[in-house]
Amino acid sequence: NTITLKKTSKYGDNKVAILKTAPGPVPFPIIGNLHLLGKHESPFQAFTELAKEYGDIFSLKLGASKCVVVNNLELIRETRRRNLARRHCGPKQHTDNFARIGSVATFEAIDLIQTLKAKVRSTDGAIEVKPFLMTTAMNMFTHYMCNVRFDAETDGEFKQVVDHFDEIFWEINQGYAVDFLPWLSSFYKKHMDKLSQWSSDIKAFILSRIVEQREHDLDIDAPEKDFLDGLLRVLHDDPTVDRNTIIFMLEDFLGGHSSVGNLVMLCLTAVARDPDVGRRIRSEIEAATKGKRAISLTDRNTLPYTDATVLECLRYASSPIVPHVATENAAVAGFGVEKGTIVFINNYELNMSEQYWSEPEKFDPSRFLEKNKVRMRRNSQCDSGMESDSEKNGLITKITEVDKEVLSVKRNIPYFLPFSIGKRTCIGQTLVTTMSFVMFANLMQEFDVRAVDKNDLIQKPACVALPKDTYSLHLVPRK
Ligand code: HEM
């Protein structure tokens, strides 16, 4: 009944505790002062399960005489939560979760189009588009992560929470001095109180309208159906996890919808500023759907210019700096960096430098496009000159392979890092790029987008956020 759990060298100096275990079935989930996840018949079973989930942190061995070696359990918990978040919020292509993002995004985009068409019919002139984008983005997130959606037309509480999220998103994107100099906080008290009230309202909404119902219905033996389900299982399995941690995580990830709504608004703004961008997007979309169906995530490869427009908006708008701290002495590009040094990735320089981009100030989605040759099969019928049973009317089908040039989006550009890079890279990037694409493309299929006055279209560089109450746009339904 004794096992040794060894850490691999890959994760360096994590603390290792050596604890004695009792022989026979162990009263899990506790060994010594450390808690394990779930109930297990033996320490071996417990650690086998741990090792399955955190395989690259631990290797497991049945030891000879005495004890269990446990890695830093806080790290395990964090890793479990991170893996959960990555599985749901950053799923790989061809996974069920990725496909579900696509279907949810198209569903919500269709709903948005219907709402906007009704709004346009009843309005003479321009409309405030942004609030509609924000509630749609929130519904995309709640629908995908928690299998619940809300009616923005009739649900005032929902609408208010989306507004609060948007105000907070605007605030955190402003870069106040107090962000770097915390001792200034007393000067910002009123401001902080306001933010704090918005946060409380958001938390109350998420608890009462999303979490509590699910807690009540949770079936721990059923397969994990969404992110919320996964979070509640963590809470159920691990008594050391605080309910507030889970609620905070959900709040944080749902809050990501603000970036999608604002980014789509920036994409529409780019089209309103430059009708040529809109024309190119529309001709691409018409070729793909002939106007006969909604656009889904699977259309992304055939709509490279539309996809590239989202990236070009991100290039101009993504955060100018990404702060990190060196966790060990290192050399970066030949410069010594001591452990503890704060290191900033200068995204602004990467995004706007002439060293990397031609005419970086110009809005030009085609900078993200490249031509690729793809081999295609072409069927053609030709006269065989013979008559036989297998060749009706003397025609045979001939398959030839031809090389065709297609446009596609450049991936992995080493100097384009809006979501940063490495171990802490943005978990939400798949959600952002996929949902923004689907919402934007469907809007472009259905409406011509025009500015009321191009001078109104004010946008801060290196900032995804627009104020909650921002400029209106003309949306003209297309035939
Ligand atoms: C325009 C949209 C977004 C941009 C440009 C963006 C960018 C970034 C950047 C630059 C980082 C820092 C990475 C680093 O420290 O190296 C980050 C971290 C993170 N982002 Fe995003 N993000 C966006 C939207 C989202 C969304 C929608 C979510 C969640 C649904 C999200 C979740 C996260 C999380 C959890 C981290 C921390 C990752 C970690 O420390 O392991 N982000 N993001």
Residues whose N, C-alpha, C, O or C-beta is under 5 A from the ligand:
A	BS01	HEM	C89 F253 G256 H257 S259 S318 V322 P323 P418 F419 S420 I421 K423 R424 T425 C426 I427 G428 V432 V464
